[in-house]
Amino acid sequence: MRKILLILFLYSLLSGTAFAKVEIWECILVKLGDVRDFSYFPKAYIKIDTKGPKVFRRIEGKWVGGVRSIYDKDSDTVIYEHGNGKTKIIYDLITNTYETYHYNGSSLALYLKYECEEID
């Protein structure tokens, strides 16, 4: 019986789901295009699930969104690209930041940047 439990435990450690993680971030805006004062913007709450991978945003007390994204294990980032190719959001799980890029006619340019800290 102990051998079976040990085998199941080791299998769970080696399976792909054992490495999936969910993080919840509290974020503040630190860049908005050319706007200098953005102190009036509320904090953002983000939940990132690397298993899906999916990203959720807390709005009026509920997690909404669940947009399907791409998880890059090498850089530990979750990347969402809007279907029209004009918006790209990168969630960096190492620096706890996320950045929104918009297509400006010739390339993607940084539009929004949030700095975050992980919360429970």
N, C-alpha and C positions, 0 to 999 in steps of 0.2 A: 504494500500500500504506500509506504514512504517513497519507494522508487517511482511509482506512478506520479505522486505529487511533485517530486523533484523534477521529473521529466516535463510535466505540465508547466511548472514554474519556469524552467529554463526555456521552454518553447515560447512562453509569453514574453520573455526578455528579448528573444531573438526575432520575434515576429515584427512586422512593420508597424503595427498599432502601438507597440510598446514605446516607440520613439515619437509618436504624435504628441503634440502638446496644445494646450489651450491657455492663452494669455488674455487678461483683461487689462486694458490701459486707460488711464486718465490723462488726457492730452490738452495742451494749451497751444494756441496758434502763435507762431513766431515769425511767419512771413505770409503776406497776402499781396501778391503782385507788386505794385508800386505803392500801396497804401502804407503810411507810416504809423498810424495809430489804430490798432485793432484790439485795444484793451476791452472793448465792449462785446467782443465775441465770446460766447459761452464756451466752457470746457466741453471737449468731445470725449465720449466713452466708446471704446472700440473693443470687440472681442474677436480674437484671431484663433481659428482652429486649423492647425497644420494638417490634420488627418484628411479633411475634405478636399482640398483646403477651402475654407470659407471665411469670410469677414462679415461681421455684424456690427451695427452701430446702435447705440441705445438712444431711443427717441421716446419721450414721454413715458419713461419707465419700462419700456419693452424693447427687447432685442429684435431689430428688423434688418432686413437685407439678406444676409446669407448668400452673398454673391460668390459664385464659383471663381476661384483664382488659381494661380500656379504657385507651388511652393518650391523654391530653389534651395536644396539642402546645402549646397556648397557655400552660398553667401548668406544662408539663414534669413531669407527674405520671402515675403509673400507678395505676389505681383498681380494686380488686377488691371486688365486693359478693356476699356469700353469697346463694344462691338464696332463702333464707327471709326476706331483708330485715332480719335482726337484727344483721348484722355487716358492717362496711365497713372496708377497709384502704386507706390512701392512702400510696403511696410517692412522696416528693418528690425528684425528681432534681436539684433546685437546692440544697436544704439538706441532702441526704443523710440524711433522717429518714424513718421510717415510723411511722404511727399506726394503732391499731386502735380502732374505735368499736363499741360495743354499744348496741342499743336498750334503753332503760331503762323502757319503758312509755309514754312520751310523746314522746321524741326520742332521737337518737343522742348518746351521751356518750362522751368519750374514756376509754378503758380502759387501753391500753398505748401507750407511746411509746419508740421506739428511736432513738438517735443513731448514725450510721454513718460510716465512711470507706471510700472506694473503694480496693480492693486489686487486684493483678494476678491 
